[in-house]
Amino acid sequence: GITITKGLIGFISDRGNLGTVTVSRPSVQIRLPESAPKEGAADQPPEAGGTPAGAATPGATPAPGPGMAAGALPPISGRLVIEQGSLAVVRADEPASPVAKDISLEVDLVSAVEPIAYRVAMSSPDETGKIAGEGKVQLDLADLSPTALQSVGELAVTSWDISQLLDLAAAFTELPSGGGILDSKTTF
């Protein structure tokens, strides 16, 4: 279920503060393609006529609302909490295969210009593997590309069987599948 700490009157009186939104027991299933993507398919240019219908034009930004400068976001704050989530992979003609369970995620947004704090944890389906991390991400509102992100944090992986993750990556890329147990602690 979804729980929101603010009611309608709270949103009307303070639109910038979203309060806390809690999503309990979400279940996400990733449906794998029946075959691997064709080499270079993602790099194909659009057909004659330019940008496909409905696609955003690269570099285009929406027009600012009343009283807002171009590229500025309205003041916003809030917290997103995900509790006891699960992730599974579905292959054609096979039942869902669990990848992670007991997924918890907390994202705390103080303002559009402050770093976004996060905390994540999950267990492997057999509960022998654990992943836990936390940190902060600073967005550059003028450049939202992944290379412009500034992040600091820590990620610990304990006894995680990576065969499912490698199979998932191999389904969408030219990477080979494989296996192994990962133990790692990284600071970035």
Secondary structure, 3 states (H helix, E strand, C coil): CEEECCCHHHHHHCCCEEEEEEEECCEEEEECCCCCCCCCHHHCCCCCCCCCCCCCCCCCCCCCCCCCCCCCCCCCEEEEEEEEEEEEEECCCCCCEEEEEEEEEEEEECCCCCCEEEEEEEECCCCCCEEEEEEEEECECCECCHHHCEEEEEEEEEEEECHHHHHHHHHHCCCCCCCCEEEEEEEC
